[in-house]
Amino acid sequence: MLPESSTGCSFEDCQDTADWLLSQTAVRPLVGIVCGSGLGGLADVLKDQEAFNYKDIPNFPQSTVHGHAGRLVFGTFKDRTCVCMQGRFHLYEGYPVQKITMPMRLFKLLGVETVILTNAAGGLNQDYEVGDIMIIKDHLNIPGFAGNNPLVGPNDERFGVRFPCMSDAYDRELQQLALDVGSELGYSDFLREGVYCVLGGPSFETIAECRMLNKLGADAVGMSTAHEVIVARHCGMRVFALSLITNKVVSDYNSEKKANHEEVLQTGKQRAEQMERLVSTIITRIGHNNNLA
């Protein structure tokens, strides 16, 4: 069993990072946002921005993926104080799962109450189309089946309990809020609800794997998010998450199509404005003290 210090995300490490950031900015964020591949523009909706490069933040990992800017942006939207990650971390970059989820613990120590996560994902559900936005209602954590869970190791009660419940991982009130907002904005035709499945990556899924995951009940597949959700819930924060369906997975052996990262980024660029409007409107409806406005 690895001691916490070897993962670089002990309570003391996270507190030092939080103290450093709080000394650098007057913003006290109540909403934390994580931008997925090609979706970093979400940070641009924030006003009075103060940005920090990941490389300049003590104890912080570095993003190595094209399409992830690698900045932590503080600011406000309407009267909501926010912090936004432009770029996240993944298992395939070589970090321990405890390290890639360290920002969620940092969010908690910064005062964040609600976490909004976005990702780019492949559509397993045959009814999904490229460009659909899926509200995540639950997840399958495949690496967790093999014991690769961010809560493995000594538990620090200052973050949360040893055995946190995950049946309510995705906040149902926020899911309904997203459906209501989507309807108001005229997005109902491409707004879905479904189950997200995380794999380790970086290779895309085989046809057999896609068929298996679909039979297990997954509607979309990606390489992030679920680990962050587990830690955010462990810390007691509310969670809402969206997947942008950037490609339809290949599940037919006669198909000539191939998944690629460039397609992911291009779809993100095309749908980005509507994603930003959806997320920003949801933020304005989230009140203080974890209540809906």
Secondary structure by P-SEA (a helix, b strand, c coil): ccccccccccaaaaaaaaaaaaaaccccccbbbbbccccccccccccbbbbbcccccccbbbbccccccbbbbbbbcccccbbbbcccccccccccccccaaaaaaaaaacccbbbbbbbbbbccccccccbbbcccccccccccccccccccccccccccccccccccccaaaaaaaaaaaaaaccccccccbbbbbccccccccaaaaaaaaaacccccccccaaaaaaaaaabbbbbbcccccccccccccccccccaaaaaaaaaaaaaaaaaaaaaaaaacccccccc
